[in-house]
Amino acid sequence: MTKQNTPESFSDEQLLALVKARGGDLVQRLLAETSSVQTVREYLPTVQAVCSEGAAETYLSYWNLMVRMIGELPLDSVKASDLKKVATFARKNCVKRSNSRDGLGAEENCVGAMRNFFEAAVNDELLGENPALKVPKPHRRSSRRRALTVDEQVELYEVTIGGGDDPLLDALLLRFHLETGARRGGALALRRRDLDVQRQCIRLREKGVTERWQPVSLTLISALIEHADIRGGISPDDRVFRKSPRGESRVGTVITRRRYNSLVERWHKKLPWAAENGVSIHWCRHTATTAIERIGGYGVARAFAGHLVPGDVTTSYITADIGEVAAAVSVYTGEPHPLAPGQ
């Protein structure tokens, strides 16, 4: 998945100048003194306590930006115009990357974070309506993501195994995503108990509470087990993907999203086409899903990718079971699968 823009580069001086320019210091103090409602700053710990781990990772930097800009405002005095200024600031001051959309991604995420924040206040009956719903999200541009060609995959593998401090880990991650089409969250959450050798499936837990069993090749599941064993992930709830143990320790540190950042940065540094197109690990998901669609059709590809059934009545009939997915995975990987019909 492509790393999103975040407002980590905002300096305190920039924010202070912005707040003072709108007379915010005086206004915020007066509002705070005359209201018994919690301020934005005071309510943030409540939102953090009830949000999912994924939402916190995606939204926290934007919540912090909001707190820094309008944190002293009582919840019931926040206007859409206040939030629009926060979103605009996020867009104009986001970190620029090769896959940047001129800050539109940062603005979109910022609006999403603020909607999530104030929705919690509505649910707690602190507000009658969500003011962030009045702030429109920017229109998305067409994505440049696509399936990788065979030659491009080979080049990515060569760069992956040819550098970094743990090429074996990076190579396994690349194979994992190219075969399973999993999101980053699915890899990071993968536990030892999620590896079902008998059924030759792994359990992917992605996007909050959603989960599915994904058929994989014997080669991949064997490599995952060996990797976990060598690096100390032997208990049922131990995470699978780990760094190589250091010093006298026999247990490797669990990886985070930063592992993907360093890998993608290496791709961009070594491969001009990858840098120009903003290639990320999410391109592996496009590659795998496209291949499965060519083999098994739309319904199988949708089940493989873990996409929800859309609201259209006709498409709700186009579903695929795990056996059909296993059959397509068998063709894709060139290995037999026990759940595929006739194998």
Buried (B, 14 or more C-beta within 10 A) or exposed (E): BBBBBBBEEBEEEBBEEBBEEEEBEEBBEEBBEEBEBBBBBBBBEBBBEEBEEBBEBBBBBBBBBBBBBBBBBBBBBBEBEBBBBBBBBBBBBBBEBBBBBBBBBBBBBBBBBBBBBBBBBBEBEBBEEBBBBEBEBBEEEEEEBEBBEEEBBEBBBEBBEEBBEBBBBBBBBBBBBBBBBBBBBBBBBBBBEBBBEEBBBBBBBBBEEEBBBBBBBBEBBBBBBEBBEBBBBEEEEBBBBBBEBEEEEEBBBBBEBEBBEEBBBBBBEBBEEBBEBBBBBBBBBBBBBBBBBEBBBEBBBBBBBBEEEEEEEEEEEBEBEBBBBBBBBBBBBEBEBBBBEEE
